[in-house]
Amino acid sequence: MATLRSPPTRLIPPAILITAALLLTLLLAGGLHPPPPNHTHLHATSHLHSTVAAATARHCSGTLYPSLCFSSLLSIPNLSAKSLPDIITAVVNQTSSAVRSTYHNCSSISRGQPHLDSLQRYALSDCLELLESSLDQLHLAVKDLRRTSSATCHSELITILSAAITNQYTCLDGFAFVTGHIHIRHFIEAYIVHIYRLLSNVLAMSKKIPVPPANSAGEVFDDRKLLQTKTPGGLTANLVVAKDGSGNFTTVTEAVAAAPNNSATRFVIYIKAGGYFENVEVGKNKINLMFVGDGIGQTVIKASRNVVDGWTTFRSATVG
């Protein structure tokens, strides 16, 4: 069975331990005399330690996991000289490393357990996708941390960190109804929870970044105008879905597949009245995508996946 590996522990080589013990023995025996203390150096070192301690305490105040926050920050060089966005960026990078490590270990488990039941295999597949999504979100967070002078970037930063936090428990939720003697959740739970706690601390620190005022335009998106459109006739759709064949496609899934990847502008799919029995999965590269229907009770997307039939909660979404 492939198992998750703990992060390597930094051990002190035996030779160093022996040397240190021998030196201490000689000192106690009077065979060696320590050099006179350098008070200037001691004062500078003490001041540096107190400055770092104060900065760590300040940045970690209000976090839910302060001990983890302290250890994360103390590993950052020149901590007291760094800005808050730079410190958060360093912790985000630490979190990304933890996510990558957990992803590779989950992949090893998936390959090493060919006889897993279908529910656990689905759940493990969900975790891999969610960890990959978290990595993408952390990459976006680093970009936003470089542009904290923008109110929009600050708002997006909080949103994507919140989404990354949710991913971790969505992963574990997939194992909720697992039965049998093999429980993969036991092998990954501690690592997923560790990522969750890192993200929680990052989110708490990010909320301390001063929010700049919105610009004169109010940073209003054109989406608001689209969302306020009362009838589809008031907007231009890029693709039309219609059960009767009068549009470009008869299913929403086909329209999503035809939409461009990584679109720089909003791409509107108009779904005409009707019942569409399908599970629609919108991939992470289908950005700037908007669905518009004919109204409540008119345009309906429905499906029947559920946990009882062997699907995870994540995969049972009608539109995900």
N, C-alpha and C positions, 0 to 999 in steps of 0.2 A: 504494500500500500504506500503510495506516495503521500508524504505528509508535508505540512508547512514547516519551513525552517525559521527558527528564531533569529533575530539579527545577531551578528557575531559580537561576542563580548570581548572587550579589550583586556587581555590578561597580561600581567606583568611577568616577563621572562624570569625563570628561576635564577639565572645568573645574576640578574639585577637584585633580586631579593637577597641572595647570598651576600653580594657585595655590600648592600645596605646594612645587613645584619652585622657583618664583619666591621664595617666602619663604626657602627654604634658601639660595638664591644670595645674597640680601641679608644673611642672617646671616653667611655665610662671608666676604662682602666687608666686613663691619663696618658696613654701612649701617643695620642694626637691632640693637638690644641686647635679648636675652631678659630677662624679668623675673627677679629673684632667686628661687631655689628656695624653695618653701614646704615646709620640712622636716616640719612637722606633717602636712600633706596627703600628702606622699610616704610617710611612715611609716604613716598610716592606709590608704593605697592598697595598700602592700606587705603590710600585715597582712591586709587583705581578700583579696588574691590568694592569700596563703599559706593562709588559712582555707578558701577555695573549693577550692584544689588538694588540701588534705588531705581534705576531704569527698569530692571526686571520686575520689581514690585509694582511700579507704576503701570507698565504695559499689561501685566497679568491680572491686575485688579479687575474684578467683575467677570472673569472667566469661570466657567463651571469646573474646569480641571486645572487648578493653579499649579500643582506640582508638575504636571506634564508641561504646562506653559513655561515654568521656570527652567526645566531641563532643555526645552527647545530653544529658549532664548540664550541660555548660557553657552550654547555651542556656537553662537554667532560671533565672529571676531569683530572687535571695535564696536560693540553693542551701543555703548553710551554716545558714540559719535554719529550713529545712523538715525535717519528720519523714521517716523512710524511706518510709512509705506514701504521703505526699504526693509525694515524688520519683518513686516508682515509678508513681504515677498520671499524672504529667506525661509520663513516657516511654511509658506505655500510650497516652496521647492522641497523642503523636508517631507511634507505631506505627499507630494507627487512621487517621491522615492518610495514611500511606504505603500502607496497605491500600486506602483509598478511591481514591487516585490510580491505583494499579495496576488496580483494578477498572474504573475508567472507561477506562483505556487498553486493557485487554483487550476491553472492549465495543466500542471503536472498531475494533480489529483484526477482531473478529467481523463487524462491519457492513461493513468495507472489503475483506473477502476472501470474496466470495460463492461462489467456486469451490473452496473448501477441500475436501479429501477428508473422508469421513465420520469417520474416526478422529480427525483433528485437530479437527474441529468438535465431536466428543464431548469431547475432552480440554479444549478451550477452554471448553466449557460447564461441565465439571467444575470448572475453575479459578474461574470466576465464582461458582459455588455455594459452593465452599470458601472463597473470599475473603469472601463474604457471611456465611458461618458464622463465620469468624474475627472479623469485626466484631461479631457478636452475642456471641461469647465475650469479646472485649475489653470490651464494655459491661458484661457480668456481672462481669468482673475489677475494674472500677472500683467497682462496688457492694460487692464483697467487701473491697476495700481500705479502704472506709469503716467496715468492721465487723471489723477484725482482732482485736478483743477476744474474738471467738468462735473456738473451735478448729475448729468445723465450717466457718466461712467461710474460715479459713486453708487447710484441706484442700481445699475446693472451688476456691480460687484457684489452687493448684498444679495441680489436675486440669485446669481449663479452659485454663490457659496451655499445659500439655503437649499438650492436644488441638489448640489453635491452631497450635502448632509443627508437629505432624504434618500438618496441612492443607496446608502449603506444599509438602512433598515428595510428598504424594499428588497434588497438582496437576501437578507435573513428571513424575511416574511415568506419567501418561496419554500422554505423548509418546514413551515408550520404544521403541515398534515402528513409529514413523512412517517412511515411505519417500517418495521423491520429492525435488524440488528446492526445495520451500518447507517450511521448518521453523519453525513459529511459536514453538517453544520458544526459539529464538535471540533472539527479540524480548522475551521476558518473563523469562527465567531469572535475569538479574542482579537484577531487581526483586523476584522471589519470594525469592531467596536473601537479599536485604537485609532483607526482612520477617522471614524465619526468624532472622537474626542478632539483630535487635532483640528478637524474642520470647525468644530464648535468654538474652539479657542481662537482660530483665525477669524471667524465671523464676529466674535465679541470684540476683538481688537480692531477690526475693520470699522465697526460702528463708532469708534473713537476718532476716526479721521474727520476733521471738520468738513461739513457739507457746504460747498460754495454756492452762492446764489445762482439761480437760473438766469440764463441770458435774456436779453430784451425780447427775444421771440418766444420766450417761455418754453423753449425746447419741446414744442408740440409736434407730434408726429402726424404725417398725413393719414395714418391709420385711423385716427379719430374721425376724420371725415368719412372714411369708408364704413366704419362701424355705426355711424349715425345715419347711414343711408337706409331709409325705411323700406324701399323696394329694390329688387335687383336691377330694375330698369334704370336706376340712377348711377350704376357703375359699369365699368367695362371689364368683363371677365376674360381671362386669358384662355381658359378652357371651360367647357360646359359638359356636365354629366346629366344624362337623362335616361330613365328606364325605357322610354318608348323609342329610343334610337335617334331622337331629334338633335342630340348634342354630339360632342366629339367622342364620348365614351359612354358606356352603359353602367360602369362600375366606378366607384370612387378610387379603388385601388389602382385601376388602370390610369386614371388621371394623375394620381400622385406619382406613379412611375414615369409618366411623360413630362412632369414638371422638371424644370432645369435644376441641376445641383448647384448649391452655393450661390443662389441668385442674389445680386446686389440690390435688386428692387423687389417690391412686393409683387407676388404672383398669386392671382385670384382664381380660384376654382369655384364656379357657380354650380350648385347641385340642385336641379329642379325637383319639384314636389314628387314624392314617391317613397316607397320603402326599400331600402338597400340592405340586404342581408349579407353582411360581410364584416370581417375584422380588418380594419384599416391600420396599417403600420406606417408611420411617417418616419423615414430614416433621418439620422442626424445631419445628413448633407442636404436635406430638403428644407433649407432655411427660407425665411421671408415668404412662407406659404400661408394663404388665408382661404378658409372654406366659408362660403356664403350660401345659405339655403333660402327656401320660400317661407320659412317661419315655423314656429312651434306646432307640431302636429301635422305639418305639411311635408317637410323634408325630414325623414327619419332614417338613421343608420342604426341597425340592430344586429345582434349576434348572440350566441348562446354558450360561449366557452365559460367554464366554471371550474372551481377547485375539485368538486366532487367527481368530475369527469376526468381528472388527472392533469388539469392545467394549473400553472402557478397564477397567483393574483396578477403578477406583472403581465403575463401572456394572455390573460383573460380579458384585457381591456378591449372594448369595442373599437375605440379609436385611440391609438397610442403613439 
